[in-house]
Amino acid sequence: MEIIGKLIRILPEQSGESARGRWGRGGFVIETTEQYPRMVAFTMFGEDKVGMIKSIALGTQINVLFSPESREFQDRWYTDLRCFRIEPFVQAAYPQQPIHPK
């Protein structure tokens, strides 16, 4: 899935040790560009992915590619939006017009 929005906040990084080794987690929040903007928070796992967001300035329009994941814990459901790629949003200078056959 993907969504376009303005980067408004970079969330604090978290790290730790597990049986599989060292892990790192980070996140960020965007504001969508719809008529009624919404704020959407994303998480990122791994130092390489967390590093992606550090080089982007707040206020930048970005295209976020993510996968929603839900899990159950003690009869409650939790949903996470896991970002796997961030691209700069580039709007076409001239919107493409549909071609109508004659």
Salt bridges, closest charged atoms under 4 A:
GLU13 OE2 - LYS54 NZ 2.82
GLU31 OE1 - LYS6 NZ 3.98
GLU34 OE1 - ARG38 NE 4.00
GLU69 OE1 - ARG82 NE 3.48
ASP80 OD2 - ARG82 NE 3.41
GLU87 OE2 - ARG85 NE 3.10
